Amino acid sequence: MSKSFAKTFPKEVENRKNGECATCSKVVKMSDFKDDLSKTEFSISGMCQDCQDSVFGDTVEEDEEE
């Protein structure tokens, strides 16, 4: 992680270091994620499943309805 990112988003970086969601500060467990794509997104953004669903929509349920 770059120093400029850490300076710009110190709370988010600290949350990630503590095993928390970068967005809502909820403790994150890998078992909370719906699928591998969600786990991959967590590794990129640091967002828990609830925050991912809020930002991207609940695509698993939407796909199942089609």
C-alpha positions as CSV (number, residue, x, y, z in Angstrom):
1,M,0.0,0.0,0.0
2,S,1.4,3.4,-0.9
3,K,2.3,6.0,1.6
4,S,0.0,8.6,-0.1
5,F,-3.0,6.2,0.2
6,A,-2.3,5.7,3.9
7,K,-2.1,9.4,4.4
8,T,-5.3,10.1,2.5
9,F,-7.3,7.2,4.1
10,P,-5.7,6.6,7.5
11,K,-8.9,5.3,9.1
12,E,-9.6,2.8,6.3
13,V,-6.0,1.6,6.4
14,E,-6.1,1.1,10.2
15,N,-9.4,-0.7,9.9
16,R,-7.9,-3.2,7.4
17,K,-4.9,-3.8,9.7
18,N,-7.3,-4.6,12.5
19,G,-9.4,-7.1,10.4
20,E,-12.3,-4.6,10.1
21,C,-14.2,-3.3,7.1
22,A,-12.6,-0.2,5.6
23,T,-16.0,1.3,5.2
24,C,-18.1,0.5,8.3
25,S,-15.5,-0.8,10.7
26,K,-17.4,-4.1,11.3
27,V,-15.1,-7.1,12.1
28,V,-14.7,-9.1,8.9
29,K,-14.7,-12.9,8.8
30,M,-14.0,-14.7,5.5
31,S,-16.9,-17.0,6.2
32,D,-19.2,-13.9,5.9
33,F,-18.6,-13.6,2.2
34,K,-21.1,-15.1,-0.3
35,D,-18.6,-16.2,-2.9
36,D,-15.0,-16.0,-4.2
37,L,-15.7,-12.8,-6.1
38,S,-16.8,-11.1,-2.9
39,K,-13.6,-12.3,-1.2
40,T,-11.6,-11.0,-4.1
41,E,-13.4,-7.6,-3.8
42,F,-12.6,-7.5,-0.1
43,S,-8.9,-8.0,-0.9
44,I,-9.1,-4.9,-3.2
45,S,-11.5,-2.5,-1.4
46,G,-11.5,-3.8,2.2
47,M,-15.4,-3.8,2.2
48,C,-17.4,-6.4,4.1
49,Q,-20.2,-8.3,2.4
50,D,-22.8,-5.9,3.7
51,C,-21.0,-2.8,2.3
52,Q,-20.3,-4.6,-1.0
53,D,-24.0,-5.4,-1.3
54,S,-24.8,-1.7,-0.5
55,V,-22.4,-0.4,-3.2
56,F,-22.8,-3.0,-5.9
57,G,-26.3,-4.4,-5.1
58,D,-27.0,-7.9,-4.0
59,T,-26.1,-9.6,-7.3
60,V,-26.3,-13.2,-6.1
61,E,-30.0,-12.9,-5.4
62,E,-30.7,-10.8,-8.5
63,D,-29.0,-13.5,-10.7
64,E,-31.0,-16.3,-9.0
65,E,-34.3,-14.5,-9.9
66,E,-33.6,-14.4,-13.6
